[in-house]
Amino acid sequence: MDNSHFSAIVLKWFDQHGRKHLPWQQTKSAYNTWISEIMLQQTQVATVIPYYNAFMERFPTVEALAKAPIDEVLHHWTGLGYYARARNLHKAANMVVNEFNGNFPQDPHLLEQLPGVGRSTAAAVSSIAYGTKAAILDGNVKRVLARYFAVEGWPANTQVAKRLWEHAEALTPNGRNADYTQAMMDLGATLCTRSKPRCAVCPISDGCAALKADRVADFPGSKPKKEKPVKQTYMLLIKKGEIFLLEQRPAAGIWGGLWSFPEVTDLRDIETHWAVDQNRLEILEPFRHTFSHYHLEITPVVINADDLQVEHVMEERTTLWYNSVQPSEVGLAAPVKTLIQTLSAAHKES
Protein backbone atom coordinates (compact mmCIF):
# COMPACT_ATOMS: atom_id res chain seq x y z
CA MET A 1 0.00 0.00 0.00
CA ASP A 2 1.59 3.30 -1.05
CA ASN A 3 1.50 6.41 1.16
CA SER A 4 -1.30 8.23 -0.65
CA HIS A 5 -3.45 5.10 -0.63
CA PHE A 6 -2.84 4.73 3.12
CA SER A 7 -4.02 8.27 3.92
CA ALA A 8 -7.00 7.96 1.56
CA ILE A 9 -8.20 4.80 3.32
CA VAL A 10 -7.69 6.34 6.77
CA LEU A 11 -9.63 9.48 5.76
CA LYS A 12 -12.47 7.43 4.27
CA TRP A 13 -12.72 5.49 7.53
CA PHE A 14 -12.68 8.74 9.51
CA ASP A 15 -15.54 10.18 7.47
CA GLN A 16 -17.67 7.17 8.42
CA HIS A 17 -16.46 6.26 11.90
CA GLY A 18 -14.22 9.01 13.29
CA ARG A 19 -15.03 10.88 16.49
CA LYS A 20 -16.64 14.24 15.75
CA HIS A 21 -18.64 14.80 18.95
CA LEU A 22 -15.81 15.68 21.36
CA PRO A 23 -16.24 19.11 23.00
CA TRP A 24 -12.99 20.56 21.63
CA GLN A 25 -14.06 19.62 18.09
CA GLN A 26 -17.19 21.77 18.16
CA THR A 27 -15.37 25.09 17.84
CA LYS A 28 -11.95 24.55 16.33
CA SER A 29 -9.35 27.05 17.41
CA ALA A 30 -5.69 26.87 18.30
CA TYR A 31 -6.52 27.64 21.95
CA ASN A 32 -9.19 24.91 22.26
CA THR A 33 -6.98 22.39 20.48
CA TRP A 34 -3.95 23.25 22.61
CA ILE A 35 -5.86 22.88 25.90
CA SER A 36 -7.32 19.53 24.83
CA GLU A 37 -3.99 18.20 23.56
CA ILE A 38 -2.20 19.06 26.81
CA MET A 39 -4.99 17.49 28.89
CA LEU A 40 -4.95 14.36 26.72
CA GLN A 41 -1.25 13.79 27.40
CA GLN A 42 -1.17 10.83 29.83
CA THR A 43 -4.97 10.99 30.31
CA GLN A 44 -7.92 9.20 28.68
CA VAL A 45 -10.60 11.09 26.71
CA ALA A 46 -13.44 10.08 29.06
CA THR A 47 -11.53 11.50 32.03
CA VAL A 48 -10.58 14.70 30.21
CA ILE A 49 -14.04 15.74 28.95
CA PRO A 50 -15.50 17.09 32.26
CA TYR A 51 -12.19 18.77 33.15
CA TYR A 52 -11.99 20.36 29.72
CA ASN A 53 -15.55 21.70 29.92
CA ALA A 54 -15.02 23.21 33.37
CA PHE A 55 -11.60 24.61 32.41
CA MET A 56 -12.93 26.29 29.27
CA GLU A 57 -15.88 27.74 31.13
CA ARG A 58 -13.51 29.42 33.59
CA PHE A 59 -10.71 30.23 31.09
CA PRO A 60 -12.49 30.72 27.73
CA THR A 61 -9.57 32.55 26.10
CA VAL A 62 -5.79 32.50 26.28
CA GLU A 63 -5.96 36.01 27.80
CA ALA A 64 -8.23 34.78 30.61
CA LEU A 65 -5.83 31.93 31.34
CA ALA A 66 -2.79 34.21 31.32
CA LYS A 67 -4.42 36.67 33.76
CA ALA A 68 -5.59 34.00 36.21
CA PRO A 69 -3.60 33.26 39.39
CA ILE A 70 -1.64 30.01 39.12
CA ASP A 71 -3.44 28.71 42.23
CA GLU A 72 -6.75 28.93 40.41
CA VAL A 73 -5.35 27.15 37.37
CA LEU A 74 -4.02 24.35 39.58
CA HIS A 75 -7.38 24.17 41.35
CA HIS A 76 -9.11 23.44 38.03
CA TRP A 77 -6.44 20.84 37.27
CA THR A 78 -6.76 18.98 40.58
CA GLY A 79 -7.33 15.30 39.85
CA LEU A 80 -5.85 15.27 36.34
CA GLY A 81 -2.33 14.61 37.63
CA TYR A 82 1.03 15.48 36.04
CA TYR A 83 0.67 19.02 37.39
CA ALA A 84 3.67 20.35 35.48
CA ARG A 85 1.25 20.41 32.54
CA ALA A 86 -0.91 23.01 34.30
CA ARG A 87 2.07 25.15 35.30
CA ASN A 88 3.37 25.03 31.73
CA LEU A 89 -0.10 25.93 30.39
CA HIS A 90 -0.08 29.07 32.50
CA LYS A 91 3.46 30.00 31.41
CA ALA A 92 2.65 29.31 27.76
CA ALA A 93 -0.54 31.38 27.90
CA ASN A 94 1.47 34.35 29.14
CA MET A 95 4.02 33.78 26.39
CA VAL A 96 1.29 33.72 23.70
CA VAL A 97 -0.18 36.95 25.07
CA ASN A 98 3.11 38.77 25.57
CA GLU A 99 5.21 37.51 22.67
CA PHE A 100 2.63 36.55 20.03
CA ASN A 101 0.00 39.24 20.72
CA GLY A 102 -2.50 36.65 21.90
CA ASN A 103 -2.38 34.65 18.64
CA PHE A 104 -1.03 31.11 18.46
CA PRO A 105 1.52 30.88 15.64
CA GLN A 106 0.74 28.53 12.76
CA ASP A 107 4.34 27.35 12.38
CA PRO A 108 4.83 24.15 14.45
CA HIS A 109 8.45 25.15 15.12
CA LEU A 110 7.25 28.36 16.79
CA LEU A 111 4.60 26.46 18.75
CA GLU A 112 7.36 24.20 20.07
CA GLN A 113 8.82 27.23 21.85
CA LEU A 114 5.87 27.22 24.25
CA PRO A 115 6.51 25.51 27.60
CA GLY A 116 5.13 21.98 27.67
CA VAL A 117 4.64 21.78 23.89
CA GLY A 118 6.67 19.11 22.15
CA ARG A 119 7.00 18.22 18.49
CA SER A 120 3.83 16.10 18.27
CA THR A 121 1.63 18.49 20.25
CA ALA A 122 2.83 21.45 18.16
CA ALA A 123 2.01 19.53 14.97
CA ALA A 124 -1.43 18.55 16.29
CA VAL A 125 -2.35 22.14 17.17
CA SER A 126 -1.05 23.49 13.87
CA SER A 127 -2.68 20.83 11.67
CA ILE A 128 -6.05 20.75 13.46
CA ALA A 129 -6.42 24.51 13.95
CA TYR A 130 -4.75 25.75 10.76
CA GLY A 131 -4.68 22.77 8.39
CA THR A 132 -0.87 22.75 8.29
CA LYS A 133 0.85 19.70 6.85
CA ALA A 134 2.57 18.44 10.00
CA ALA A 135 3.11 14.87 11.18
CA ILE A 136 2.06 13.87 14.70
CA LEU A 137 3.31 11.00 16.84
CA ASP A 138 1.32 10.77 20.06
CA GLY A 139 0.88 7.51 21.96
CA ASN A 140 -2.00 6.32 19.78
CA VAL A 141 -0.19 7.01 16.52
CA LYS A 142 3.01 5.36 17.79
CA ARG A 143 1.01 2.20 18.43
CA VAL A 144 -0.62 2.23 14.98
CA LEU A 145 2.66 2.78 13.14
CA ALA A 146 4.70 0.39 15.28
CA ARG A 147 2.23 -2.37 14.40
CA TYR A 148 1.67 -1.41 10.77
CA PHE A 149 5.40 -1.39 10.01
CA ALA A 150 6.39 -3.93 12.73
CA VAL A 151 8.89 -1.49 14.23
CA GLU A 152 10.75 -3.36 16.95
CA GLY A 153 11.69 -1.74 20.26
CA TRP A 154 10.36 0.69 22.84
CA PRO A 155 9.05 3.88 21.12
CA ALA A 156 10.80 6.15 23.62
CA ASN A 157 14.14 4.78 22.47
CA THR A 158 15.82 7.41 20.26
CA GLN A 159 16.40 5.16 17.26
CA VAL A 160 12.91 3.63 17.45
CA ALA A 161 11.32 7.08 17.71
CA LYS A 162 13.37 8.23 14.71
CA ARG A 163 11.99 5.39 12.56
CA LEU A 164 8.41 6.07 13.69
CA TRP A 165 8.77 9.79 12.90
CA GLU A 166 10.05 8.93 9.42
CA HIS A 167 6.97 6.79 8.79
CA ALA A 168 4.62 9.45 10.23
CA GLU A 169 6.07 12.16 8.01
CA ALA A 170 6.04 9.99 4.88
CA LEU A 171 2.35 9.09 5.37
CA THR A 172 1.07 12.62 6.11
CA PRO A 173 -0.97 13.75 3.09
CA ASN A 174 -0.89 17.12 1.34
CA GLY A 175 -4.55 17.86 2.06
CA ARG A 176 -7.21 17.41 4.75
CA ASN A 177 -4.52 17.60 7.40
CA ALA A 178 -6.85 18.44 10.27
CA ASP A 179 -8.99 15.40 9.53
CA TYR A 180 -5.99 13.13 8.95
CA THR A 181 -4.43 14.11 12.27
CA GLN A 182 -7.68 13.40 14.10
CA ALA A 183 -8.18 10.18 12.11
CA MET A 184 -4.83 8.73 13.12
CA MET A 185 -5.46 9.53 16.79
CA ASP A 186 -8.95 8.00 16.54
CA LEU A 187 -7.63 4.88 14.83
CA GLY A 188 -5.29 4.22 17.75
CA ALA A 189 -7.83 5.17 20.40
CA THR A 190 -10.79 3.17 19.10
CA LEU A 191 -9.46 0.27 16.97
CA CYS A 192 -5.71 -0.22 17.35
CA THR A 193 -5.97 -0.26 21.13
CA ARG A 194 -3.31 -1.44 23.55
CA SER A 195 -5.26 -4.57 24.49
CA LYS A 196 -7.89 -6.38 22.40
CA PRO A 197 -7.29 -4.40 19.16
CA ARG A 198 -10.17 -4.67 16.68
CA CYS A 199 -8.09 -5.81 13.72
CA ALA A 200 -11.10 -7.36 11.95
CA VAL A 201 -12.62 -3.92 11.32
CA CYS A 202 -9.41 -1.92 10.93
CA PRO A 203 -9.29 -0.16 7.52
CA ILE A 204 -5.52 -0.66 7.14
CA SER A 205 -5.30 -4.27 8.35
CA ASP A 206 -4.44 -5.55 4.85
CA GLY A 207 -1.07 -3.79 5.01
CA CYS A 208 -0.32 -4.35 8.71
CA ALA A 209 2.99 -6.20 9.09
CA ALA A 210 2.34 -7.14 12.73
CA LEU A 211 -1.04 -8.70 11.84
CA LYS A 212 0.45 -10.64 8.93
CA ALA A 213 3.10 -12.06 11.26
CA ASP A 214 0.49 -12.76 13.97
CA ARG A 215 2.51 -10.56 16.34
CA VAL A 216 0.15 -7.65 17.05
CA ALA A 217 0.60 -8.06 20.82
CA ASP A 218 4.38 -7.64 20.44
CA PHE A 219 4.09 -4.05 19.20
CA PRO A 220 4.90 -1.46 20.31
CA GLY A 221 7.78 -2.82 22.34
CA SER A 222 7.54 -2.50 26.11
CA LYS A 223 9.60 -0.23 28.29
CA PRO A 224 12.47 -2.15 29.90
CA LYS A 225 11.25 -3.15 33.34
CA LYS A 226 12.81 -1.51 36.35
CA GLU A 227 11.64 -2.02 39.91
CA LYS A 228 10.24 1.22 41.33
CA PRO A 229 11.73 2.27 44.67
CA VAL A 230 9.44 2.94 47.63
CA LYS A 231 9.77 6.18 49.61
CA GLN A 232 8.16 6.84 53.00
CA THR A 233 6.52 9.99 54.33
CA TYR A 234 4.19 11.05 57.14
CA MET A 235 1.48 13.57 56.26
CA LEU A 236 0.46 15.74 59.20
CA LEU A 237 -3.28 16.29 59.20
CA ILE A 238 -3.38 19.26 61.58
CA LYS A 239 -7.04 20.09 62.06
CA LYS A 240 -9.63 22.11 63.91
CA GLY A 241 -12.88 20.29 63.22
CA GLU A 242 -13.17 20.42 59.43
CA ILE A 243 -10.44 23.03 58.96
CA PHE A 244 -6.99 21.75 57.98
CA LEU A 245 -3.55 23.34 57.91
CA LEU A 246 -2.02 23.16 54.44
CA GLU A 247 1.28 24.43 53.10
CA GLN A 248 2.26 25.23 49.54
CA ARG A 249 4.83 22.95 48.01
CA PRO A 250 7.85 24.36 46.16
CA ALA A 251 7.33 25.01 42.44
CA ALA A 252 9.85 22.29 41.55
CA GLY A 253 9.35 18.64 42.42
CA ILE A 254 6.24 16.52 42.93
CA TRP A 255 2.95 18.37 43.28
CA GLY A 256 4.86 21.57 42.51
CA GLY A 257 2.92 24.67 43.56
CA LEU A 258 0.04 22.63 44.98
CA TRP A 259 -1.21 22.76 48.56
CA SER A 260 -0.51 19.75 50.69
CA PHE A 261 -0.27 18.63 54.30
CA PRO A 262 3.05 19.28 56.04
CA GLU A 263 5.29 16.21 55.86
CA VAL A 264 8.04 14.59 57.92
CA THR A 265 10.07 11.47 57.18
CA ASP A 266 10.39 10.41 60.82
CA LEU A 267 7.76 10.46 63.58
CA ARG A 268 10.33 11.89 65.98
CA ASP A 269 10.48 15.02 63.83
CA ILE A 270 6.89 15.82 64.83
CA GLU A 271 7.96 16.24 68.43
CA THR A 272 11.15 18.07 67.46
CA HIS A 273 9.75 20.51 64.89
CA TRP A 274 6.11 20.76 65.89
CA ALA A 275 6.42 20.48 69.68
CA VAL A 276 3.66 17.92 70.09
CA ASP A 277 3.73 14.84 72.31
CA GLN A 278 3.79 11.62 70.26
CA ASN A 279 1.18 10.16 72.61
CA ARG A 280 -1.28 12.75 71.31
CA LEU A 281 -0.96 11.57 67.70
CA GLU A 282 -3.56 9.50 65.86
CA ILE A 283 -1.71 7.42 63.28
CA LEU A 284 -3.92 6.17 60.45
CA GLU A 285 -3.47 3.25 58.07
CA PRO A 286 -0.72 3.94 55.51
CA PHE A 287 -1.51 3.88 51.79
CA ARG A 288 0.50 4.01 48.60
CA HIS A 289 0.50 6.70 45.89
CA THR A 290 2.37 5.77 42.72
CA PHE A 291 4.33 8.16 40.53
CA SER A 292 5.99 7.33 37.22
CA HIS A 293 9.36 6.66 38.87
CA TYR A 294 8.58 5.51 42.42
CA HIS A 295 5.94 4.56 44.99
CA LEU A 296 5.24 6.91 47.89
CA GLU A 297 4.11 5.20 51.09
CA ILE A 298 2.00 7.78 52.94
CA THR A 299 1.14 7.46 56.62
CA PRO A 300 -1.47 10.04 57.70
CA VAL A 301 -1.02 11.42 61.21
CA VAL A 302 -3.98 13.31 62.68
CA ILE A 303 -3.03 16.12 65.07
CA ASN A 304 -5.41 18.35 66.97
CA ALA A 305 -4.33 21.93 66.30
CA ASP A 306 -4.87 22.76 69.97
CA ASP A 307 -2.07 20.35 70.88
CA LEU A 308 0.73 22.29 69.18
CA GLN A 309 2.10 25.74 68.65
CA VAL A 310 1.12 26.36 65.02
CA GLU A 311 1.79 30.08 64.82
CA HIS A 312 5.57 30.01 65.08
CA VAL A 313 5.75 27.28 62.43
CA MET A 314 3.46 29.20 60.08
CA GLU A 315 5.86 32.12 60.09
CA GLU A 316 8.43 29.95 58.32
CA ARG A 317 6.08 28.46 55.72
CA THR A 318 3.50 29.50 53.12
CA THR A 319 0.39 28.11 54.79
CA LEU A 320 -3.36 28.45 54.87
CA TRP A 321 -6.26 27.08 56.88
CA TYR A 322 -8.40 25.10 54.44
CA ASN A 323 -12.09 24.87 55.28
CA SER A 324 -13.46 21.66 53.77
CA VAL A 325 -17.03 22.98 54.14
CA GLN A 326 -16.24 26.19 52.24
CA PRO A 327 -13.11 25.16 50.32
CA SER A 328 -10.68 27.68 48.88
CA GLU A 329 -10.09 27.53 45.13
CA VAL A 330 -6.54 26.23 45.32
CA GLY A 331 -4.83 23.25 43.73
CA LEU A 332 -4.65 20.21 45.98
CA ALA A 333 -2.44 17.17 45.63
CA ALA A 334 -4.67 14.17 44.86
CA PRO A 335 -4.01 12.24 48.11
CA VAL A 336 -4.62 15.42 50.10
CA LYS A 337 -8.01 15.94 48.50
CA THR A 338 -8.94 12.31 49.24
CA LEU A 339 -7.82 12.51 52.86
CA ILE A 340 -9.72 15.75 53.47
CA GLN A 341 -12.90 14.25 52.03
CA THR A 342 -12.49 11.09 54.13
CA LEU A 343 -11.85 12.94 57.39
CA SER A 344 -14.63 15.44 56.73
CA ALA A 345 -17.09 12.60 56.16
CA ALA A 346 -15.93 10.90 59.38
CA HIS A 347 -16.30 14.18 61.28
CA LYS A 348 -19.92 14.55 60.11
CA GLU A 349 -20.74 10.99 61.21
CA SER A 350 -19.22 11.42 64.68
Secondary structure, 3 states (H helix, E strand, C coil): CCHHHHHHHHHHHHHHHCCCCCHHHHCCCHHHHHHHHHHHCCCCHHHHHHHHHHHHHHCCCHHHHHHCCHHHHHHHHCCCCCCHHHHHHHHHHHHHHHHCCCCCCCCHHHHCCCCCCCHHHHHHHHHHHHCCCCCCCCHHHHHHHHHHCCCCCCCCCHHHHHHHHHHHHHHCCCCCHHHHHHHHHHHHHHHCCCCCCCHHHCCCHHHCHHHHCCCHHHCCCCCCCCCCCEEEEEEEEEEECCEEEEEECCCCCCCCCCEECCEECCCHHHHHHHCCCHHHCEECCCEEEECCCCEEEEEEEEEEHHHCCHHHHHCCCCEEEEECCCCCCCCECHHHHHHHHHHHHHHHHC
